[in-house]
Amino acid sequence: MRTPEGDDPVRQVFVSIRVPHDPPPWGRAEHERRERDRAAVLRRADPASPTREELDRERRERCAAERANPTGTMARAVAAYRRAIDPVLQREERRQRNEILRRGVPLPEPTQSSPPFTLEATADIDYHSLALNGIDPDLNDIDFVSRKLNSLTASTDSGLMLFTGIAMGPVRMHLEAATAEVEVDLDDWETVVEVPLETPEGRIAFSTLFGGGAPDVNMATSGPGTYQVRVGNRGHDVAYDLVVTEPVEDLLVQVWPSTAPRTRVVKGG
């Protein structure tokens, strides 16, 4: 029997799969709080954007209309699925979103006065991640090809994403910004990787997914250009995928300008 989807392979795939939706591990209340915080940021970026209450009302009205028009519902679902599997559309949507945020919510300038420097600090981790040189970091921005190269970093549209073992909570940060390659004691770290990073603005700074605490420093010591970033981790599996209130994991971040940057795993993976 011929189905309404016909011979369209995207429609056939869409109606043949069921993606399970697990509740977030941090609980519904925390999830809703994060959604409200994100909506507030977008609201400040674009005052014309709808509030959370307006979005909820619009969603209820849309659901009622879709129940009355199931054919239109399928068309919109297929269109959304096409966007989800099309990397070109994904990248364009992220570019437009980042442009809105750049115009509406300019990031503060880092306050570190005179690199090179070394610094011991802490950062608040969200979703196992911390952005380096990022604007509105979003897990969807990740280049998953680079993600497979090592367990600690991945390239994004706006820089790098650094990954931790803990899901949420503080980590200890060991930072070093230099003008030339620096040494690292491999015995102190379980995993060490090196990746390049471009900064046309001469600004290499940390940011978190939901605006939590991150070191307010500029790791770039020589203005715009290409830098080598070395990332190390210790304690990755101590509280893997858990929420912590005290630091149990350490991150090393060393940055220096480079004319021949490399991507390699120095130790571990």
C-alpha positions in Angstrom: 0.0 0.0 0.0 1.4 3.4 -1.0 2.0 5.7 2.0 1.3 9.4 2.1 5.0 10.0 2.2 5.4 8.6 -1.4 8.9 8.2 -2.7 10.4 11.1 -0.8 13.4 9.4 1.1 13.5 12.1 3.7 9.8 11.7 4.5 10.2 7.9 4.6 13.2 8.2 7.0 11.4 10.8 9.1 8.3 8.7 9.7 10.3 5.4 10.2 12.5 6.5 13.1 11.7 7.4 16.6 14.3 9.3 18.6 13.9 8.8 22.3 13.9 11.9 24.4 15.5 11.5 27.8 14.9 14.1 30.5 18.0 16.2 31.3 20.1 14.7 34.1 20.0 17.9 36.1 16.2 17.8 36.4 13.3 19.6 34.9 13.4 22.6 37.2 17.0 23.3 36.4 16.3 22.8 32.7 13.5 25.3 32.8 15.7 27.8 34.7 18.4 27.5 32.0 15.8 28.0 29.2 14.5 31.1 30.9 18.1 32.5 31.2 18.8 31.8 27.6 15.5 33.4 26.6 16.5 36.5 28.6 19.8 36.8 26.8 18.2 36.6 23.5 15.6 39.2 24.6 18.4 41.6 25.5 20.1 41.0 22.2 16.9 41.6 20.3 14.2 43.5 22.2 11.7 42.6 19.5 12.1 38.9 20.3 9.1 37.3 22.1 9.1 36.6 25.8 8.9 33.1 27.2 5.2 33.5 28.0 4.6 34.7 24.4 6.4 31.7 23.0 4.4 29.3 25.2 1.2 30.9 24.1 2.2 30.7 20.4 3.2 27.1 20.9 -0.2 26.2 22.4 -1.9 27.9 19.5 0.3 26.2 16.9 -0.4 22.8 18.5 -4.1 23.4 18.3 -3.8 24.4 14.6 -1.7 21.4 13.9 -4.2 19.0 15.4 -6.7 20.5 13.0 -4.4 20.2 10.0 -2.2 17.0 10.2 -1.0 17.3 6.6 0.6 20.7 7.4 2.1 19.3 10.5 3.9 16.6 8.5 5.2 19.2 6.0 6.7 21.3 8.8 8.2 18.3 10.5 9.9 17.1 7.3 11.2 20.7 6.8 12.6 20.7 10.3 14.2 17.3 9.7 15.8 18.5 6.5 17.3 21.5 8.4 18.6 19.1 11.1 20.5 16.9 8.6 21.8 19.8 6.4 25.1 21.2 7.7 24.9 24.2 5.4 21.6 25.3 6.8 22.8 24.6 10.3 25.9 26.8 9.8 23.8 29.7 8.3 21.3 29.6 11.2 24.2 29.7 13.7 25.8 32.6 11.8 22.6 34.6 11.9 22.1 33.9 15.6 25.7 34.9 16.4 25.3 38.1 14.4 22.3 39.1 16.5 24.2 38.5 19.7 27.2 40.4 18.5 25.0 43.4 17.7 22.9 43.2 20.8 25.1 41.9 23.6 28.7 42.9 23.0 31.1 40.8 25.2 33.2 42.7 27.7 36.8 43.1 27.0 39.1 40.8 29.0 40.9 42.7 31.8 44.3 41.0 32.0 46.7 43.8 31.7 50.1 42.5 30.5 50.6 39.1 29.0 52.5 36.9 29.1 51.3 35.6 32.4 50.5 32.5 34.4 47.3 32.2 36.5 45.5 29.8 38.7 41.7 30.2 38.5 38.4 28.4 38.4 35.6 28.1 35.8 32.0 26.9 36.0 31.3 24.1 33.6 28.0 23.6 31.8 27.3 20.5 29.7 30.8 19.2 30.0 32.2 22.2 28.2 34.0 25.6 28.3 34.4 27.8 25.2 37.7 29.5 24.3 37.3 32.6 22.0 33.6 31.8 21.6 30.4 34.0 21.2 27.2 32.4 22.4 28.9 28.9 22.6 26.5 26.2 21.5 27.1 22.5 21.4 25.5 22.5 17.9 28.5 24.6 16.7 30.9 21.8 17.2 32.8 20.4 14.2 32.3 16.7 15.0 35.2 15.7 12.7 37.6 17.6 14.9 35.8 16.2 18.0 37.0 12.7 17.0 40.6 13.7 17.0 40.9 13.9 20.8 38.8 13.8 23.9 39.5 17.3 25.2 38.8 19.8 22.3 36.7 20.5 19.2 36.6 23.3 16.7 33.6 25.6 16.7 32.3 28.4 14.5 33.9 30.9 16.9 37.0 29.1 18.3 37.4 26.0 20.4 35.3 24.0 22.8 37.1 22.4 25.8 35.6 19.3 27.3 35.6 18.0 30.9 34.6 14.9 32.7 32.2 16.6 35.1 28.8 17.6 33.7 28.4 20.7 35.8 30.4 22.5 38.5 33.8 24.2 39.1 37.1 23.0 37.7 40.6 24.3 38.5 42.3 26.2 35.7 46.0 26.4 35.2 46.6 29.1 32.5 49.7 30.3 30.8 49.9 32.9 28.0 53.3 33.1 26.4 55.1 34.7 23.5 56.9 31.4 22.5 56.4 27.7 23.0 56.4 26.7 26.7 57.2 23.4 28.3 54.8 21.0 30.0 55.5 18.3 32.6 53.6 15.4 31.2 53.8 13.5 34.5 51.4 16.1 36.0 48.7 15.4 33.4 46.6 12.4 32.3 45.9 13.8 28.8 47.6 16.5 26.8 46.6 17.7 23.3 47.6 20.5 21.0 45.4 22.4 18.5 45.6 25.6 16.5 43.3 28.6 17.0 42.8 31.7 14.7 41.9 35.0 16.2 41.3 37.9 13.8 40.4 40.1 16.7 43.5 39.5 18.8 41.3 38.2 21.6 41.4 34.7 23.1 39.0 34.6 26.0 36.9 32.1 27.9 33.1 31.9 28.1 30.5 29.5 29.4 27.2 28.3 27.9 25.1 30.2 30.4 27.3 33.0 31.5 28.8 31.3 34.5 32.1 32.2 36.0 35.1 31.9 33.7 38.6 33.5 33.9 38.4 37.0 32.6 41.7 37.1 30.7 43.0 37.5 27.2 45.3 34.6 26.3 46.5 36.3 23.0 49.9 37.8 23.6 50.7 39.1 20.0 47.4 40.5 18.7 45.6 39.0 15.7 46.9 35.8 14.2 47.4 32.1 14.6 48.1 30.6 18.0 49.0 27.1 19.4 46.8 25.9 22.2 47.9 23.1 24.5 45.2 21.6 26.7 45.8 19.1 29.5 43.4 17.4 31.9 43.7 15.7 35.3 40.9 14.0 37.2 38.7 13.5 34.1 37.1 10.3 35.4 36.9 11.2 39.1 33.3 12.4 38.8 32.5 11.7 35.2 29.1 13.0 34.1 28.2 14.2 37.6 27.4 17.6 39.1 30.0 18.8 41.6 30.1 21.7 44.1 33.9 21.5 44.7 36.6 21.2 42.1 37.7 17.6 41.5 39.2 18.1 38.0 42.0 20.3 36.6 42.5 21.9 33.2 45.7 23.1 31.8 45.5 25.8 29.0 48.8 27.1 27.5 48.7 29.5 24.5 51.4 31.0 22.4 51.7 32.5 18.9 52.7 30.1 16.2 53.6 30.3 12.5 53.4 26.5 12.1 50.5 25.3 14.3 49.9 21.6 14.7 47.1 19.3 15.8 48.3 16.3 17.8 47.8 14.2 20.9 50.8 14.6 23.1 49.7 12.1 25.9 46.6 10.0 26.4 43.8 10.7 24.0 
